[in-house]
Every structure is written in structure tokens, then in C-alpha cells.
Amino acid sequence: MSKRASSRRARRDPDVVDPVLHLEEGEVDLLRKAAGRLGRNGARDEAMVLLSFHHGLRASEVCCLRWERVFLKRGEIYISRCKGSCSGMHILFADDIAVLKRLGPKSSGFVFESESKLAPGPISECGFFRLVRRAGLAAGLGSHCHPHQLRHACGFWMHRQGFDLRDIQAHLGHRNVQNTVRYTALDVSHMRRKWEALRKGS
């Protein structure tokens, strides 16, 4: 094995990246707006960020979304999960529907298309990573932003809104609830509220 190959760092699985590294709701909004202002595909890029956050999508999942699984009249979308996670139907938020209408709708094909004219198809995962990184820099969030933070942000947001573990597990497609527990274990906001209430009462 060459010295270069042996010194190369192995690619980390996004699902085992420290879940503390997530974005807050306000930061997601800044990222989304920045993505919408950059490049020629602002509508597409903004929609990718928004749907990734609302539906806890991995990069591979958002890149492969198809129009055949988008039901705008019913306000629903079928999420096809990867990595052995559970697929299922999700409710579309009003702003999801708005950004999707700006892109189509179409009867078939990929929702988020690449710019390639020779080999048309979905935007690549690498392309989405670059998009999020550029938007993070433009939004003043630094160069650390990556798509999987949007999935983690979804889980943390749901926990803070009072959704129980089973709801979060189903929404993110976790087969094992232990993958969902980390959102409660690392979110100290509810403990802070309890401590503040105790201090006020003392």
C-alpha cells in the first residue's frame, strides 16, 4: 500500500457523525434563504434544504426524490429511505408545497435535477454537499455545514416541539429506537426549563 493511500482518512458514515453538530431552526432558515439566492437554481436548492429539514432526509434520499411520489393535491409525499430505514408517507407542509410548485409539478422524473445536458438525472450527493457548504458560508454559518445536519436538526426540532420518541422514530425512519434516543439525550433545553422553574420557585 502506498504512503498516500495509507495516510488517507476513511470516509465517516454521516449517521455516526456527532449529533451535537446540528443546526438550530433559525440557522436552517438562514441556510435555506442563502441557498435560494446562490446560482442559477435557487428554487431547486432552497427546496432541497427545506425538504431535507422538514422530512429528515439524508443526502441520498433528497437527491433521489421523484415526482411520482409527490402528491400535492393530497398534501403528501412518499419518502423512500435508504440504509435499511423505514420508508413511509409524510405530510407536506404549506411551504413544502409552495417550493415544489415552483419546480413543477411534473408527472414523472426526479424532483431535483442536475444541470447536465449530456446525462440528465438527479443532482448528485456531492453536488448537494457543495450546495449546502456554499450556502452555509453565505449565511455566515461557517464552512462546517453539511446536509446531514439538516436530518439531525429535524430530530432535535421535533423533540423540542414535544413529539414523543415513537413519532420521531417513525418520521426519521429509524428501525431501532436507540437511534432516536440521542435526540433526547443531547437536548438539555427541557432540563434547563425545569431548573429555571425550580429556581424561580425557591
N, C-alpha and C positions, 0 to 999 in steps of 0.2 A: 504494500500500500504506500502511495506517495505521501510525502510530508504534507502536501497541500490537502489531500483527501483526509488524512488522519486528524488534521487540525480543524477541519470543518465542523461547525456545530450542527448537531442533529436538529431537524425542524421539530418544534414543540407542537403538541396537539393543542388546538385552541381551547378544547374543553377542559384542559388541565392548567391553563393559564390562571394565575392567581385571580379569583373572582372579585377581590377588592378593587381590581383595575376595571371599574365600570364607569359609565357616565351618568351624571345626575340628569333629571328630566330637563332642566333648563339648559344644560350643556348639549343634550340631544337636539333641542330646538335650535341652538346656535349652529350646530353642525349641519342640520337639515337646511337651514336658510343659506348657509355658506355654500353647500353643495348645489343649491338651486341657482347660485349666481356664477358658478365657475363653468367654463367651457361651453360647448355648443349643445350639450344635452342636459341642461339644467333641470328640465321637468322630469326626465328619467332618473337623474342622480338624486334629486330630492325625494322622489317616490321610493327609491331603493332604501334610503336611510330611514324614512318614515315607516315603511312596512317591516323592515328589519327590527325596529324598536317595538312597534305595536304587537308583532307576532313572534318575537324572539327567534328570528331566523338566523341560521348560520349563513356564511357567505355562499356556500354551495347551494343552499336552499333558495335564497333570494334570486341568485343568478339563473336558476332553472325554473322559476315560476312560469306557468303557461296560461294563456288566455282561456283555454278550455276549462280551467279550474277556478276561474273568476266569475262570480255570479252577482253582477252589480245590481240587478233589479231586486234580488233577494237580500242583498247586503251581506253576502257570504263569500268565503274563499276557502278552497281546499288546500291545506298545507301538506306537501309531501316531504316528510322528514328523511334524513339520512342517518348513517351511523347506528342503525338499529332502533332509532327512536320511533315513537308512535305518531303516525300521520292522523290528520283529522280535519274537520270543518271548523273554521273560525268565523266570528262575526267581524264584518268590516266596519271600522269607524267612519264617521262622516268625512273626515279629512283624507282617509284612505280612498274613499270613493271619488273624492274631488281630484286627487292627483292621478288616479288611474284613468279617469275620464279624459284628462289632458293628454294621455298617451294613446288612447284608442277610443273605445274598446275595439278589439278585433275578434273574429270568430275562432282563430287558432293562432298558434305560434308562441314564441317566447315573449313575455311581457317586457323584459329589459334586454333590448337587442344591442349587439355590438355595432361599431361603425364600419366593419369590414364589408367591402363590396364583393370581394372575391370569394369569401367563405362566410356568408351571413349566418348568424346564430346568436346565442346568448352572450352577454358581456361575460368576460372571464372572471374567475375569482381574483386573479392578480390585478385585473383592471379595477375591480371593486375595492380591493385593498388600497390601491393608489388613489382612487377617488376619495376614500374616507380620510386618508392621510393628508391629502391636499386641502380638503375641507376643514380638517382639524387645525391645520396651520392658519388658514384664512380666518377661522373663527376665534383664533387666539387661544386654542386649547393645547398647543404644542404639537410635537411630531410623534407622540406616542399613540395617537388614536388608531384603532383598527376595528374592522367590522364586528368581531366577536364581543366587543364591549357593548354593542347595541343589544345583543342577546342577554348579556348579564344585566344591563340596565333595565330590560323588560322584567326580569325576575325580581330585582330589587324594588322596582316601582310597584309591582303587583303586591308584594309583601307589605309595603308601606301604605297601600290603599286598603289593606285589611283582607285581602284574598287569603283563604286558607291554603295549606300545603298541597292538598289534593287538586285544588283549582290551578295553582301554579304548575304543578307536575303535569296536569293534562294540557295546559296551554303551551308549555315548552316541549312536550312530547317525551318527558323523561320516563323510562321504563322503571327505574329504581328511584324511590322517593328520597334515598340518601343523596342523590344528585341535586335534589331540590332543597334539602335541609340547609345547605350552605348559605342560602339567601337569608334565612332567619339567624343562623349562627353568626354571620358577619354584619348584620344590620343592628346597630346599637341604638337606633333612633327611638324605638319603643321603650328601651330601658332608660334612656335619657329623660323621656317624658315622665316616667314613673318616679325617677329620682327627683325631678323638679317639683312634681306634685307633693312628694313627701317633705321636701324642704319648705315648701310654702305652708304646709300644714303644721310644721313643727314650731 
